[in-house]
Amino acid sequence: MWALRRCFLLVLVSGVLSGCQLVLAATDGPRGSSVPGSTAEGWSNAREALASLEVKGRAPKTGYDREVFGPAWSDDVDVPGGHNGCDSRNDLLARALTGIQLKPGTHGCVVLSGSMIDPYTGRRLEFRRGASTVDVDHVVALGDAWQKGAQRWTPQKRRDFANDPANLLAVSASANRSKGDGDAATWLPPLRSARCGYAVRQIDVKKKYQLWVTKAERAALTEILDRCPTGADGA
């Protein structure tokens, strides 16, 4: 049953990003650990999507709190993987890690350990439940979304956004905390070869949820896309 559930989740996630080829496995890393990569056609689609996003300044951060996006890692969401009986964080870890060990008696819903290649730094990480080595990153940060359109959303839409696998990625805790609520104008993955896929994923999520970008953010995303027409960052 666990194997079937994991396979089903992979199929669901693989269809999330429009115009891109989602990389679910890296040659030197575990399935699900990589930032999605794209073909040359994907870069073109991303440029078109970026051009369609509204450009304006950040709204005030007034009223922002993690709780405005609902309970952390809720399964009560209408996105792929929702209502499957497992929280979205453990769903993501089960996809991202290899050699996983699951907690007995949890119906395959609690990941105790595993390993992965960090898509933001390229380093190998060992995950142990309760340790602070691996975080689940919101590719478009919740605080960034709040200042660029999410204040207008219903509570259900905010909860869906916070748990949508299109916007979740297992990464090193240090990289995630360095990023904070930053957008592409203020933070990019240290691993240069990850930046193209990261930019495409941010654009896809912002288009899906109709979030806007700042002028500086659009310029940063455009510069990244201009450097990767053949699937390599080239920076």
N, C-alpha and C positions, 0 to 999 in steps of 0.2 A: 504493500500500500504506500509506504514511504517513497519507494522508487518511482511509482506512478505519479505521486503528488509532485515530486521534484521535477520530473520530466514535463508535467503539465505546466508548471510555473515557468520553466524555461521557454516553452512554446509561447506562452502568453507574453512574456517579456520580449521575445525576439521580434514581435510585431509592433512594438510600441513606437519606435522611432521612425518617422516617415522619411523616405528618400535616402536612407543610410543602411549600410550593412552592419548590423550589430555583431561585434566580436564577442562571442561567449567563451572563447578559449584563447589563451596566449601560448605560443610555442614553448615558452619556458615557465609558464605559470598555470594556475588552476583555472578551471572553468568558471566564468563569471567574474573574474578579478579585473579584467581590462576595461578601461574607458572605451566606449564604442568607437570603432573606426569606420571610415567611410570610403567609398570609391570616388573617383573624380566627379561622377554624376551627383554623388552625395554632397560634395562641396558646392556644386552649382545650386542644388536645391536649398542648401543652407543659406547661401547668399540671397536667394530669392525670399526665403523665409525671414531673414534678418531685415531685408528691405521693407518687408510688410509690417514690421513691428513699430508701434508708436514710439516716438522719441520725445522725452521731456524729463524734467528734473525729478529727483526723489521727493516723495511726500514726506511729511514729518513722521518720525518713528513713534509719535504719541500713541499710547494704547497698546503697543506691542508687548507681548509676553508669549512664551512658548505655548501656554495653555489656549491661546486664541486659535491654535491649529488643532485643538482637541487633545485627548489623552495620547501620550507618546506611544507610537507603534501600534495604534489601534487596528484591529481586524474588522471593525465595523465600518467598512469603506466600500465604495462602488468603483473599485479599480482592480486590475488583474491581481489575483491572490487574495482579494477581500473575501471575508466570510468563509475562509477555509479551515478555521479553527486554530490557526497559528498566528502569532503577532507578526507584523511586517518586518521587524528587525531580524527575528530568527528565520523568516522566509528568505531574507536577503543573505544572511550568513550561510544558510544551507546551500545557496547557489554559488556563493563566492569562494567558499573554502573547499579544500580537498582533504581527504583523510579525516572526515569529521566523525566525532563521537557525539551521540545523542543521549540526553538524560532519559533513563528508563521511566516508563509510566507516563510519558508526556505526549504520546501519540506522534512521536517524531517531531515535536514542536520546539524543543529546547536544545540548542547546540552547545555542547560543553567545550569542544576543542576542534582545532583544524589548522590548516596552514594556507597561505596565499601569497601572491606577489602583489605588492601595493601598486595600484595603477597610477598613483601620483608621484611616486619616487622610484619605483622599480625594485625596491628592497623586498626580500622575503620576510614575511611576518608569521609568527606563531600566535594563534588565538587561544586564549584560555578564558573561560567564562569568569567574570569578576575582575579580570586584569584590565589594564588601560592601554593595551597595545593596538587594538583595532576599534575604529569607530565606524558608524554608518553615516555617511555624509549626504546631506541634501545638496545635489549638484547645483540647483538654484536654491540658495539659502533661504530659510524661512523669513529671516529679518529683511533680506533683500526683496523677497516677494511682497512682504507687508508694505514696503515703501513704494512698490511699483504696481499696485493694483489689487492686492489681496485684501486690503481693508474693505473693499466693496463687496467681497464675496459672502455667500451664506456660510454658516458654520460647517455644513456638510461638504461644500466645495473645498474649504480650507483643510478639513480632515482628509479628504481624498488626495489633495495635493501633497500633504505631508507624508503620505504613505504610498504614493504612486511609485511602483518600481522603476518607472521611467526617470524618476528624480532621485533614486537612491543608489549609493555606491559604497561598498566596503573599502575603507582606506586606512592608512596609518592614523592613529590618534593625533600624532604630532602635526601632520599635514592638515588634518581637519581643523584643528584648533588654531593653527596659523591662519587658515582661510577665514574663520569666523563667519561673518555675514557678508564677506566681500563678493563683488561681482568681477567680471573679467577685466575691468579697468584697474582693479586694485589687487587681484590675486590670480595667479595661474599655477598649474601643477609644476613643481620643480623639474620633473622629467619632461624635457622639451618634446619628445616624441608623443606624449600624451595630450598635447595642447590642442591639436586639431580636433580629435574626437571629443575632447572636453568642450570645446567651443560649439561644435555641432549639437552636442547634447543639451547645452544650455539654451541654444537657440530653439531647438525643438520643443523643449519644455515651456519656454516662454511663449512660443506660438500656440501650443496646445492650450495653455491657460490664459492667453491673451494678456500677458504682462508686458509692460513697456520697458524700454531701455533708456539709459541716459546717453547724452551725446558722446561722452568719453567711453562709455561701455560699447556703444556701437562701433566707434573707431577702433577700439582694441580687438573686438571680434572680427571686424573686417580685415585688420592687419594679419591676424592669425590665419584666416581663410585664404588670404592672398599668398601665403607661404606654403600652402599644402594642396596644390592641385592634383597631385598624384598619390596622395595617401601618406605623405611624409611631411613633417613639420618644416624641415629645412632651415630652422632658425639656429 
